[in-house]
Amino acid sequence: MADSMSMWSLISNSSWIVLLVLLMLVAASVVSWVMIVQRGLLIRNAQQSMLEFEDRFWSGMDLSQLFRELQDNGSPDGGLESIFKAGFREFSRLRSQGTSDADAIMEGTQRAMRVAISREQEKLETHLPFLASVGSTCPYVGLFGTVVGIMNSFRGLAQVQQATLASVAPGIAEALMTTAVGLVAAIPAVVAYNRYASRVDALLASYETFADEFHSILHRKVHSRSNRPEAG
């Protein structure tokens, strides 16, 4: 009885449908854990990079010098750095073209920063929908395996003259095993999705705030220059 109730015995004696459900759930759990670790590292690095860049930006360094240092650094764009570079690059390009309309310059700068924020949002939210799907569907997939396992158990009981606990227990345990595996796959995915989604929202809010503040700085800069009296 003990041998027939062991985990490996239950798996080896399961029907092909239950085995397929178990393989799907295990694969979903493994992939979701890979994405959980990957997303966690990416979001943590994004938060650290944001804090480091804010320290440099608000240190009083000249914006042109900061832009040149970021260009010469050669590191891949990301977070506030990419938003700053996109905005300042467009700002400098429009001014170098001799655009006299300050509002047109600021609209182009703001548009460039919005595009950069959208790219950062896409980067941060990658794979989060998969975690949400795993968290919402795996319990139902496991329940499907449970239903199939219980059906097989009742079909087996119909072929015996006397039903005993020894004949019923392995089939029921096999059926409930898929529900347990489904919950094991779903719970970490749901927790990770909720946690990462809130952290991504906080990062995007910080990006939006920085873009607004940077826009105000450039707005004062371009208008102060445009209002400067011509030399007589």
ABEGO torsion letter per residue (X at the ends): XAAAABAAAAAAABBAAAAAAAAAAAAAAAAAAAAAAAAAAAAAAAAAAAAAAAAAAAAGBBAAAAAAAAAAAGBBBBEAAAAAAAAAAAAAAAAAAGBABAAAAAAAAAAAAAAAAAAAAAAAABGAAAAAAAAAAAAAAAAAAAAAAAAAAAAAAAABABBBAAAAAAAAAAAAAAAAAAAAAAAAAAAAAAAAAAAAAAAAAAAAAAAAAAAAAAAAAAAAAAABBBBX
